[in-house]
């Protein structure tokens, strides 16, 4: 176990080094793409705050001015485009007129970049972005967008390289850390993905969607339960009634060989949602497989009555939620119930209550 931990830490360190190499000395200073005209700094703050809560009606008129006063401020252009598209109608038409006909040309690659973003197809966008990078290979924003195009086309290795290039030329593009992590996870390169998630969350701790995504990867793919539980604790504070988070916690505890705590969490899910079929199924599986630790007939007689109750509860809920549950309903659960009946005899008739699934006292 120690050797495995050392190997994992080494892989994480190597991945972290690879994910964020230093910006070359001759690269264009990316600060120019974050520069705000002091005269509109307050408007920029208001626009960002409104956009963050999806108040595009407030953000859009502010952004339409900001992009003219600070023409190299890339994030303002992206927000302006997105806000206009969400509003639609004349707002979108005005935005498109501006970028196609009215925006002044610049020495920077910002104008062709924001035009490329409005391309009709991913192919056209990719071609435009590559043309930009031939003129200025240090423009991190174009690398970031090209990574997104490539990822959308299934070119995951190329996308990973593009996200890394974005970070190389502009380490303020934190989203490249996240999207590189996602692409690496899709490739099965999980330790590297974890390093990028950690780097991203260090910079953007408030991105709770990314926290949830990373926690799920740690539980179900990397089985790094201690770190996953830390992240779930952060999410629980923000979403104390979230049933999916309680399911994740139960799964983490089950994988950490803490079945009693896992059962308590799955039962809490059923108390909040009595039709949570996966919780009922997992309760049955824990009683059937995990609680009889020595797999003796005596232990099975102790725990299998509750396993049977959970499996019957699961079957009574109704239609399967997915293919896994369909298999369990059609084959696996009936087989287990037959095994239980061979040991315990037939079950008593009648509906199963939630109380029959609970842990015994003590």
N, C-alpha and C positions, 0 to 999 in steps of 0.2 A: 504493500500500500504506500509506504514512504517513497519507494522508487517511482511509482506512478505519479505521485504528487510532484516530485522533483521534475519529472519529464514534462508534466503539464505546465508547471511554472516556467520552464525553459521555453516551451513552445509559445506561451503567452508573451514572454519577453521578446522573443524573436518577431512575433507577429506585430507587436506594438512598434518595434523599431521599423519594420517594413511599412507599416500603415502611415507613418507620418515623417517621411524624410525631410531634411532641411531644404528650405527654398534656395535655389541657386543664387549666387551673388549677382549675376547679370540679369535676373528676372525683373520684369516690370514690377514696381512697388504696388501691391494690391490695395494699399490704403487709398489710392485715388478712386477706387470703386466704392468706397465707404464715405467719401467726403461729402459733407452737408454744408450748404451755404448758411453761415451763421444767422442770416436774416430770416431763415425759415426753419430754424432748429426746433422751435416750439411746435410748429405745424407738423413737422416730421414725427415728433414724439406723440402728438395726438393721433396722427394717421396710423402709426404702428399700434397704439393701444386699441383703436377702433377696429383695425383689421384683425387683431389677435382674438377679438370676441365676435368676429364675423359681422361687424356693423359696417357693411360695405357702403351703405348710403352716406355715412359720415366720412368714411375714409376716402371714397372716390374723388369728391371735389378737391380735397386737400392734396391728394396724390397727383391730380391732373396739373396742379401748379408746381408741385415739388419736382416732378420730372423735368420741367422746363428750367427751373431755377438751379437744380443740381443734376445736370444732364449725365454725369457719370455714376450717379448713385444707383447701382444695379438693383438693389432690393426694392427701391421705390418704383422702378419700372415694372418689376415683376408683380408687385402688389397692385399697381395701377391696372395692369392688364387683367389680372385675376378678378379684381373688383368690378371692372367694367363688364367682363364676360358674365360674371354672376348676376349683375343687374340686368344686362341685356339691353335690347332696344336701342334707343338713341345713345345711351352711354357707351355701349359697345361699338356702335358705328363711329362715334366721335373718336374713340380710342384708336380704332383701326385706321381712320383717316389720318390721325396724327402720325402714326408710325409708318404708314405707307407713303405719305405725301408731304408732311409738314415738319417732321423732326429734322433739326439741322445736323449735317454730317459732322463727325468728330474725328480727331486724330486717333482716339482710342477705338477698340473693337466693340464698344457698347452698342452703337446703332445697328450694325449687322447682327449682333447677338440678339437684341430684343426683337428685331424683325424675324430672325430665324425661329424664335420661340412661337411665333404666330403661324408657322408653316402648317399646311393642311395635312401632311402625312409625316410619319416618322422617317421615311426615306428622305424626303426633302429637307427635313430638319437636320438629319444626320449629315447630308451633303453640305448644307450651309455651315454647320458647326465645324466640319473638317476644313472647309475653305478658310474659316476664321483662324483656325489653329495653324494653318500653313502660313498665314500672315503674322500671327503672334502666338507662338506655342506656349507662352507663359500665362495665357489668360485662363485662370482657374475656373471661372464660371462656364466657359465653353467645354472644358474637360468634364465638369460636373454634369452638364446637360447631355453631353455625348454619352457619358456613362449611363444616364437614364434611358436614352434611346437604345443603346446596346442591350441593356438589361431587359427592356421591353421586347426586344427582338430575340431574346434567349441567348445572346452572346455574353455569357456570364464572365468568362475569363477576361474578355476585352473590357467589360464593364468594371471589373475589379481594378484593372490597370488605369482606366479613365478616372475612377474615383481617387485612386492613389495620386495620380497626376494633379487632380484638383487640389488635394491637400498639400502637395509639394509646392505648388505655386501660390497658394493662398490658404494658410492654416486657419483662417477665420470661417471657412466654409464647413462648419461643423456637420451639416447635413451629409457631406460626403463620407464622414466617419460612419454615420448610421447606415447609409445606403451601401457602403462597402461591406459593413457587417452583414446586412441582409443578403447581399449577393454571395458572400463567402459561406453563409449558412446554407443557401440554396445549393452550393457546390459541395457541401459536407465538410468544409474546412472549419470545424467548429471552434477549436482553440483560437484561431486567428479572428474569427467572427467575434468571439467573446472579448478579445483585446480591443477591437474597434468599438464594441458596445460600451465597454468601460471608459474608453477615451471620450466617446460621445457624451455619455451621461455625466462625466466629470465637468464637461462644458455646458451641458443642457440638462441639469438635474430636474427641471420642471416638466420635461417631456414624459408624461406618465404613460402615454401610449407606447413609447419605446421601452420604458421600464417594464411594462406588462409583457411586451413581446420578448424581451431579453429573459425575463423570469421564466417564461414558458420554455424557452430554449434550454435554460439551465436545468429545469426539472425533467423534461421529457427526452432531451437529446444528450446533454453533457452530464447530467446527474450530479451537478454541483449544488447540493441541497442547502448547505449553510448560506451561501450567497443568495440563492433563490429566496430563502426565508427572510433574509434582510430586505430584499426588494419588495416582497409581499407585505412586509410590515409597513413600508412606506406607502404602498398602495392602499392598504387597509385604512390608514389614517385619512386618506382622501375619499375612499369609497367604502365606508363601513358596512353597507348593506349589499354589497356586490356578491351575488351568488357565484359567479364564475371565479372570482378570486378565492372564495372559500373552497371551491372544487380544486383549484390549483394548490392551495395549501394542503388539502387532504391528500392529493396525489404526491406532493413532496414528502409528507410525513410517512406515507406508505413506502415510498422508495427509500426512505431513511430507516426502514425497519422499526417504525414506531406505530404499529397497527392500531393500538388503542386510541392514540391521538387522531389518527386518520379517520377512524370510525366516528369519533366525536364530531369531527368537521363534516363528514358526509351526512351524519344525522342532522346537524344544524342546517345543512342545505335542504334536506327533506322537510324540516319544520317550516322553512320559509317557502318552499315550493314542493308540495306533496307529489307533484308529477315529474319531479326531476329523475328521470329513468336511469341516467348513468350513475347517479349517486346510489340508487337502490341496488343496481347491478354490482357496483364496486363494494358495497357493504357485504353483499352475498359472497363475493370473491374473497374478501378478507376473512370472513368467518370460515369459509370453506378451505382456504389454502394457508393463510398467514397465521391465524390464531392457533391451529394445531401444530405447534412448532416442532414437536418430535414425531408427529404423524402417527400417533398411536390410536387404537380404537377407543380408548378411554377419552382422549382429547376430542376425537371426532364426535363422540356422544355428547360431550359438553358443548361444542360450538356449532355442530351441524344443525341443530334445531333452529338457531337464528339464521344460519345460511339459508335453510329451506324457506323460512319466513321472508327473507329478503328477496330470494329468487321468485317466489310466488308474488310478492308485492310488485316486483319488476315486470313480470308477465302480465299482471292485471292492469298496468298503466295504459297499454294500448299500442299504437303504431310505433315502430322503431324510429329513432331519430336519425340514424345513418346506417351504412352497410355493416359496421361492426355490431351494432345492436341487432340488426336483422339476423346476422349469423348466430348471435347469442340466443335470440328468441327461438330460432328454428332448430338449432342443433345443440349448442354447448350447454345452455341452461337446462333443457330437458334431460340431457345425459347426466348432468350433475344431480338433478332431482331424483333420477333413477338410482344413482349410487347412494344417495342419502336414504332413499326408501329401503334399499337392501339392508342398510345398517339399522335404521330406526323404525322401520315399518311405515305403513301408510300415514299420511298427514290427516289431521282432523279437518273436517269440512268447514267452510265458512271463509269470510274475508279475513285478510291479514291486516292488523293494525300496526301503526308505526311503533307502538310500544313493544311489539314482538321483535323488533330489530335492535332494540337498545342493548347496550352492554349491561351485564348483571352487576349488582352492587359489589363493591370491594375490589 
